[in-house]
Amino acid sequence: MSRHDRKEDEVRRMLRATQPAVPADLAARAVTRGTRLLRRGRLLRRIGWALLGVAVLAFVVWASVARPWEVPPAATTPPLEGW
């Protein structure tokens, strides 16, 4: 018996077997779960955008106070020569 024949026999046995009963409220439960997942995803996206906004605002405030693009003043004075 080839592999194809074995698979075909297995499929035929599965189709001949009685199918399990589907719960009557399956569609309602699926809709409820799907709605809950969509709501959770929307909430997570909103939280993510809010955190991104807070991070950008914090960076702008830090950059305006620290001014990292400016050269820091020298900590020591240059040596006096030629006096």
N, CA, C and O atoms as CSV, one atom per row, in Angstrom:
chain,resi,resn,atom,element,x,y,z
A,1,MET,N,N,0.853,-1.175,0.000
A,1,MET,CA,C,0.000,0.000,0.000
A,1,MET,C,C,0.901,1.241,0.000
A,1,MET,O,O,1.817,1.360,0.814
A,2,SER,N,N,0.627,2.141,-0.910
A,2,SER,CA,C,1.451,3.345,-1.010
A,2,SER,C,C,1.006,4.373,0.027
A,2,SER,O,O,-0.031,4.243,0.678
A,3,ARG,N,N,1.822,5.370,0.142
A,3,ARG,CA,C,1.523,6.433,1.112
A,3,ARG,C,C,0.224,7.148,0.747
A,3,ARG,O,O,-0.564,7.502,1.625
A,4,HIS,N,N,0.006,7.357,-0.537
A,4,HIS,CA,C,-1.206,8.017,-1.007
A,4,HIS,C,C,-2.447,7.197,-0.634
A,4,HIS,O,O,-3.457,7.754,-0.202
A,5,ASP,N,N,-2.365,5.874,-0.804
A,5,ASP,CA,C,-3.500,5.014,-0.463
A,5,ASP,C,C,-3.799,5.057,1.030
A,5,ASP,O,O,-4.962,5.069,1.433
A,6,ARG,N,N,-2.758,5.080,1.844
A,6,ARG,CA,C,-2.967,5.146,3.299
A,6,ARG,C,C,-3.642,6.451,3.693
A,6,ARG,O,O,-4.553,6.459,4.520
A,7,LYS,N,N,-3.198,7.543,3.107
A,7,LYS,CA,C,-3.817,8.839,3.417
A,7,LYS,C,C,-5.268,8.858,2.969
A,7,LYS,O,O,-6.139,9.366,3.675
A,8,GLU,N,N,-5.523,8.301,1.792
A,8,GLU,CA,C,-6.890,8.273,1.286
A,8,GLU,C,C,-7.783,7.422,2.185
A,8,GLU,O,O,-8.918,7.806,2.467
A,9,ASP,N,N,-7.284,6.268,2.639
A,9,ASP,CA,C,-8.064,5.425,3.550
A,9,ASP,C,C,-8.337,6.146,4.870
A,9,ASP,O,O,-9.429,6.047,5.430
A,10,GLU,N,N,-7.341,6.865,5.353
A,10,GLU,CA,C,-7.524,7.602,6.607
A,10,GLU,C,C,-8.578,8.693,6.458
A,10,GLU,O,O,-9.393,8.896,7.359
A,11,VAL,N,N,-8.566,9.390,5.335
A,11,VAL,CA,C,-9.553,10.443,5.087
A,11,VAL,C,C,-10.948,9.825,4.967
A,11,VAL,O,O,-11.917,10.380,5.487
A,12,ARG,N,N,-11.055,8.695,4.296
A,12,ARG,CA,C,-12.359,8.040,4.163
A,12,ARG,C,C,-12.895,7.610,5.523
A,12,ARG,O,O,-14.087,7.758,5.793
A,13,ARG,N,N,-12.026,7.080,6.381
A,13,ARG,CA,C,-12.458,6.693,7.726
A,13,ARG,C,C,-12.935,7.908,8.522
A,13,ARG,O,O,-13.930,7.836,9.243
A,14,MET,N,N,-12.218,9.020,8.385
A,14,MET,CA,C,-12.613,10.227,9.110
A,14,MET,C,C,-13.967,10.743,8.615
A,14,MET,O,O,-14.777,11.216,9.412
A,15,LEU,N,N,-14.215,10.654,7.311
A,15,LEU,CA,C,-15.483,11.133,6.766
A,15,LEU,C,C,-16.653,10.225,7.131
A,15,LEU,O,O,-17.783,10.695,7.268
A,16,ARG,N,N,-16.389,8.914,7.292
A,16,ARG,CA,C,-17.437,7.980,7.661
A,16,ARG,C,C,-17.828,8.099,9.137
A,16,ARG,O,O,-18.957,7.775,9.508
A,17,ALA,N,N,-16.916,8.556,9.963
A,17,ALA,CA,C,-17.179,8.655,11.399
A,17,ALA,C,C,-18.238,9.717,11.660
A,17,ALA,O,O,-18.416,10.645,10.870
A,18,THR,N,N,-18.935,9.567,12.774
A,18,THR,CA,C,-19.955,10.556,13.138
A,18,THR,C,C,-19.273,11.847,13.571
A,18,THR,O,O,-18.247,11.835,14.251
A,19,GLN,N,N,-19.856,12.931,13.168
A,19,GLN,CA,C,-19.292,14.237,13.488
A,19,GLN,C,C,-19.750,14.660,14.879
A,19,GLN,O,O,-20.900,14.419,15.245
A,20,PRO,N,N,-18.884,15.278,15.648
A,20,PRO,CA,C,-19.285,15.733,16.985
A,20,PRO,C,C,-20.308,16.854,16.882
A,20,PRO,O,O,-20.339,17.607,15.908
A,21,ALA,N,N,-21.134,16.945,17.898
A,21,ALA,CA,C,-22.173,17.976,17.924
A,21,ALA,C,C,-21.549,19.340,18.192
A,21,ALA,O,O,-20.659,19.474,19.032
A,22,VAL,N,N,-22.022,20.337,17.476
A,22,VAL,CA,C,-21.533,21.701,17.651
A,22,VAL,C,C,-22.422,22.392,18.678
A,22,VAL,O,O,-23.646,22.308,18.580
A,23,PRO,N,N,-21.837,23.072,19.658
A,23,PRO,CA,C,-22.659,23.762,20.655
A,23,PRO,C,C,-23.559,24.805,19.991
A,23,PRO,O,O,-23.172,25.444,19.013
A,24,ALA,N,N,-24.752,24.962,20.534
A,24,ALA,CA,C,-25.727,25.884,19.943
A,24,ALA,C,C,-25.277,27.340,20.061
A,24,ALA,O,O,-25.594,28.157,19.196
A,25,ASP,N,N,-24.558,27.663,21.096
A,25,ASP,CA,C,-24.160,29.059,21.312
A,25,ASP,C,C,-22.756,29.349,20.795
A,25,ASP,O,O,-22.143,30.334,21.208
A,26,LEU,N,N,-22.237,28.517,19.905
A,26,LEU,CA,C,-20.876,28.689,19.407
A,26,LEU,C,C,-20.691,30.019,18.671
A,26,LEU,O,O,-19.686,30.701,18.871
A,27,ALA,N,N,-21.641,30.388,17.832
A,27,ALA,CA,C,-21.531,31.641,17.081
A,27,ALA,C,C,-21.556,32.842,18.015
A,27,ALA,O,O,-20.791,33.789,17.835
A,28,ALA,N,N,-22.426,32.806,19.004
A,28,ALA,CA,C,-22.510,33.929,19.952
A,28,ALA,C,C,-21.215,34.058,20.752
A,28,ALA,O,O,-20.734,35.165,20.990
A,29,ARG,N,N,-20.653,32.916,21.168
A,29,ARG,CA,C,-19.385,32.970,21.907
A,29,ARG,C,C,-18.258,33.484,21.030
A,29,ARG,O,O,-17.393,34.223,21.501
A,30,ALA,N,N,-18.257,33.100,19.756
A,30,ALA,CA,C,-17.218,33.574,18.834
A,30,ALA,C,C,-17.321,35.079,18.625
A,30,ALA,O,O,-16.305,35.771,18.584
A,31,VAL,N,N,-18.537,35.585,18.494
A,31,VAL,CA,C,-18.729,37.034,18.325
A,31,VAL,C,C,-18.273,37.774,19.570
A,31,VAL,O,O,-17.617,38.811,19.475
A,32,THR,N,N,-18.619,37.245,20.740
A,32,THR,CA,C,-18.224,37.886,21.992
A,32,THR,C,C,-16.699,37.918,22.127
A,32,THR,O,O,-16.120,38.940,22.494
A,33,ARG,N,N,-16.063,36.789,21.827
A,33,ARG,CA,C,-14.606,36.728,21.938
A,33,ARG,C,C,-13.940,37.645,20.918
A,33,ARG,O,O,-12.965,38.325,21.235
A,34,GLY,N,N,-14.466,37.664,19.691
A,34,GLY,CA,C,-13.898,38.537,18.674
A,34,GLY,C,C,-14.021,40.004,19.037
A,34,GLY,O,O,-13.092,40.785,18.828
A,35,THR,N,N,-15.181,40.377,19.585
A,35,THR,CA,C,-15.377,41.760,20.019
A,35,THR,C,C,-14.400,42.121,21.125
A,35,THR,O,O,-13.828,43.211,21.135
A,36,ARG,N,N,-14.216,41.192,22.058
A,36,ARG,CA,C,-13.299,41.438,23.173
A,36,ARG,C,C,-11.866,41.586,22.654
A,36,ARG,O,O,-11.131,42.460,23.112
A,37,LEU,N,N,-11.466,40.738,21.702
A,37,LEU,CA,C,-10.114,40.843,21.145
A,37,LEU,C,C,-9.918,42.150,20.388
A,37,LEU,O,O,-8.861,42.771,20.495
A,38,LEU,N,N,-10.915,42.574,19.628
A,38,LEU,CA,C,-10.802,43.848,18.913
A,38,LEU,C,C,-10.689,45.019,19.884
A,38,LEU,O,O,-9.888,45.931,19.677
A,39,ARG,N,N,-11.496,44.987,20.946
A,39,ARG,CA,C,-11.451,46.063,21.937
A,39,ARG,C,C,-10.089,46.103,22.623
A,39,ARG,O,O,-9.530,47.177,22.843
A,40,ARG,N,N,-9.553,44.919,22.963
A,40,ARG,CA,C,-8.252,44.856,23.621
A,40,ARG,C,C,-7.150,45.370,22.686
A,40,ARG,O,O,-6.253,46.093,23.119
A,41,GLY,N,N,-7.220,45.001,21.424
A,41,GLY,CA,C,-6.224,45.483,20.462
A,41,GLY,C,C,-6.281,46.990,20.297
A,41,GLY,O,O,-5.245,47.651,20.223
A,42,ARG,N,N,-7.498,47.539,20.240
A,42,ARG,CA,C,-7.657,48.987,20.117
A,42,ARG,C,C,-7.074,49.688,21.340
A,42,ARG,O,O,-6.400,50.710,21.208
A,43,LEU,N,N,-7.334,49.139,22.540
A,43,LEU,CA,C,-6.804,49.730,23.765
A,43,LEU,C,C,-5.276,49.685,23.777
A,43,LEU,O,O,-4.626,50.660,24.156
A,44,LEU,N,N,-4.706,48.557,23.364
A,44,LEU,CA,C,-3.244,48.454,23.345
A,44,LEU,C,C,-2.621,49.424,22.344
A,44,LEU,O,O,-1.566,49.998,22.615
A,45,ARG,N,N,-3.260,49.609,21.197
A,45,ARG,CA,C,-2.741,50.585,20.229
A,45,ARG,C,C,-2.806,51.999,20.807
A,45,ARG,O,O,-1.862,52.773,20.652
A,46,ARG,N,N,-3.906,52.338,21.467
A,46,ARG,CA,C,-4.015,53.673,22.068
A,46,ARG,C,C,-2.959,53.887,23.142
A,46,ARG,O,O,-2.355,54.957,23.223
A,47,ILE,N,N,-2.739,52.870,23.966
A,47,ILE,CA,C,-1.708,52.982,25.006
A,47,ILE,C,C,-0.337,53.139,24.365
A,47,ILE,O,O,0.477,53.936,24.831
A,48,GLY,N,N,-0.077,52.392,23.308
A,48,GLY,CA,C,1.211,52.506,22.610
A,48,GLY,C,C,1.432,53.888,22.037
A,48,GLY,O,O,2.515,54.454,22.181
A,49,TRP,N,N,0.413,54.441,21.386
A,49,TRP,CA,C,0.541,55.796,20.835
A,49,TRP,C,C,0.723,56.820,21.951
A,49,TRP,O,O,1.497,57.765,21.801
A,50,ALA,N,N,0.017,56.642,23.068
A,50,ALA,CA,C,0.165,57.574,24.189
A,50,ALA,C,C,1.586,57.514,24.752
A,50,ALA,O,O,2.183,58.551,25.040
A,51,LEU,N,N,2.131,56.301,24.911
A,51,LEU,CA,C,3.499,56.167,25.411
A,51,LEU,C,C,4.511,56.775,24.436
A,51,LEU,O,O,5.487,57.396,24.854
A,52,LEU,N,N,4.275,56.593,23.151
A,52,LEU,CA,C,5.156,57.204,22.160
A,52,LEU,C,C,5.101,58.732,22.246
A,52,LEU,O,O,6.132,59.399,22.163
A,53,GLY,N,N,3.905,59.277,22.410
A,53,GLY,CA,C,3.757,60.723,22.550
A,53,GLY,C,C,4.455,61.252,23.785
A,53,GLY,O,O,5.112,62.292,23.734
A,54,VAL,N,N,4.317,60.541,24.895
A,54,VAL,CA,C,4.986,60.956,26.139
A,54,VAL,C,C,6.502,60.890,25.964
A,54,VAL,O,O,7.220,61.777,26.428
A,55,ALA,N,N,6.994,59.836,25.294
A,55,ALA,CA,C,8.442,59.712,25.079
A,55,ALA,C,C,8.962,60.848,24.197
A,55,ALA,O,O,10.029,61.398,24.472
A,56,VAL,N,N,8.234,61.203,23.154
A,56,VAL,CA,C,8.655,62.309,22.282
A,56,VAL,C,C,8.641,63.626,23.057
A,56,VAL,O,O,9.566,64.429,22.936
A,57,LEU,N,N,7.610,63.843,23.839
A,57,LEU,CA,C,7.529,65.065,24.638
A,57,LEU,C,C,8.678,65.133,25.641
A,57,LEU,O,O,9.285,66.190,25.809
A,58,ALA,N,N,8.983,64.023,26.306
A,58,ALA,CA,C,10.088,63.997,27.269
A,58,ALA,C,C,11.414,64.280,26.566
A,58,ALA,O,O,12.266,64.987,27.105
A,59,PHE,N,N,11.591,63.730,25.364
A,59,PHE,CA,C,12.827,63.984,24.630
A,59,PHE,C,C,12.941,65.449,24.249
A,59,PHE,O,O,14.019,66.033,24.362
A,60,VAL,N,N,11.861,66.046,23.804
A,60,VAL,CA,C,11.892,67.462,23.405
A,60,VAL,C,C,12.211,68.342,24.607
A,60,VAL,O,O,13.002,69.280,24.500
A,61,VAL,N,N,11.604,68.046,25.744
A,61,VAL,CA,C,11.881,68.848,26.953
A,61,VAL,C,C,13.334,68.679,27.359
A,61,VAL,O,O,14.006,69.660,27.676
A,62,TRP,N,N,13.830,67.437,27.354
A,62,TRP,CA,C,15.227,67.204,27.724
A,62,TRP,C,C,16.167,67.933,26.763
A,62,TRP,O,O,17.126,68.572,27.196
A,63,ALA,N,N,15.896,67.838,25.467
A,63,ALA,CA,C,16.775,68.462,24.483
A,63,ALA,C,C,16.755,69.980,24.610
A,63,ALA,O,O,17.782,70.628,24.411
A,64,SER,N,N,15.595,70.561,24.941
A,64,SER,CA,C,15.548,72.016,25.072
A,64,SER,C,C,16.268,72.491,26.331
A,64,SER,O,O,16.764,73.617,26.364
A,65,VAL,N,N,16.333,71.660,27.360
A,65,VAL,CA,C,17.034,72.039,28.591
A,65,VAL,C,C,18.528,71.725,28.477
A,65,VAL,O,O,19.355,72.570,28.820
A,66,ALA,N,N,18.886,70.544,28.009
A,66,ALA,CA,C,20.284,70.108,27.988
A,66,ALA,C,C,21.049,70.666,26.797
A,66,ALA,O,O,22.266,70.831,26.885
A,67,ARG,N,N,20.388,70.957,25.702
A,67,ARG,CA,C,21.007,71.458,24.473
A,67,ARG,C,C,22.257,70.645,24.106
A,67,ARG,O,O,23.370,71.170,24.125
A,68,PRO,N,N,22.066,69.365,23.774
A,68,PRO,CA,C,23.224,68.505,23.498
A,68,PRO,C,C,23.961,68.883,22.223
A,68,PRO,O,O,25.063,68.383,21.999
A,69,TRP,N,N,23.419,69.719,21.400
A,69,TRP,CA,C,24.083,70.098,20.157
A,69,TRP,C,C,25.116,71.202,20.372
A,69,TRP,O,O,25.936,71.449,19.487
A,70,GLU,N,N,25.095,71.876,21.534
A,70,GLU,CA,C,26.060,72.934,21.812
A,70,GLU,C,C,27.320,72.344,22.434
A,70,GLU,O,O,27.266,71.341,23.145
A,71,VAL,N,N,28.450,72.979,22.156
A,71,VAL,CA,C,29.714,72.549,22.751
A,71,VAL,C,C,29.725,73.003,24.202
A,71,VAL,O,O,29.438,74.168,24.477
A,72,PRO,N,N,30.047,72.115,25.136
A,72,PRO,CA,C,30.058,72.524,26.546
A,72,PRO,C,C,31.205,73.500,26.814
A,72,PRO,O,O,32.244,73.430,26.157
A,73,PRO,N,N,31.025,74.398,27.762
A,73,PRO,CA,C,32.108,75.349,28.068
A,73,PRO,C,C,33.312,74.604,28.658
A,73,PRO,O,O,33.174,73.551,29.279
A,74,ALA,N,N,34.475,75.179,28.444
A,74,ALA,CA,C,35.696,74.552,28.952
A,74,ALA,C,C,35.695,74.588,30.475
A,74,ALA,O,O,35.303,75.580,31.089
A,75,ALA,N,N,36.132,73.510,31.058
A,75,ALA,CA,C,36.137,73.413,32.519
A,75,ALA,C,C,37.320,74.156,33.120
A,75,ALA,O,O,37.248,74.628,34.254
A,76,THR,N,N,38.395,74.260,32.373
A,76,THR,CA,C,39.585,74.961,32.879
A,76,THR,C,C,39.957,76.082,31.913
A,76,THR,O,O,39.587,76.053,30.740
A,77,THR,N,N,40.666,77.032,32.400
A,77,THR,CA,C,41.119,78.129,31.540
A,77,THR,C,C,42.420,77.718,30.870
A,77,THR,O,O,43.167,76.909,31.418
A,78,PRO,N,N,42.693,78.251,29.722
A,78,PRO,CA,C,43.965,77.899,29.069
A,78,PRO,C,C,45.147,78.495,29.856
A,78,PRO,O,O,45.009,79.491,30.565
A,79,PRO,N,N,46.290,77.859,29.705
A,79,PRO,CA,C,47.465,78.378,30.444
A,79,PRO,C,C,47.880,79.771,29.926
A,79,PRO,O,O,47.769,80.080,28.740
A,80,LEU,N,N,48.347,80.564,30.842
A,80,LEU,CA,C,48.807,81.912,30.474
A,80,LEU,C,C,50.237,81.837,30.001
A,80,LEU,O,O,51.111,81.377,30.736
A,81,GLU,N,N,50.484,82.271,28.818
A,81,GLU,CA,C,51.840,82.268,28.275
A,81,GLU,C,C,52.161,83.666,27.714
A,81,GLU,O,O,51.266,84.379,27.259
A,82,GLY,N,N,53.370,84.023,27.753
A,82,GLY,CA,C,53.802,85.275,27.169
A,82,GLY,C,C,53.579,86.479,28.078
A,82,GLY,O,O,53.424,87.590,27.570
A,83,TRP,N,N,53.557,86.316,29.357
A,83,TRP,CA,C,53.427,87.435,30.256
A,83,TRP,C,C,54.741,88.011,30.566
A,83,TRP,O,O,54.828,88.978,31.322
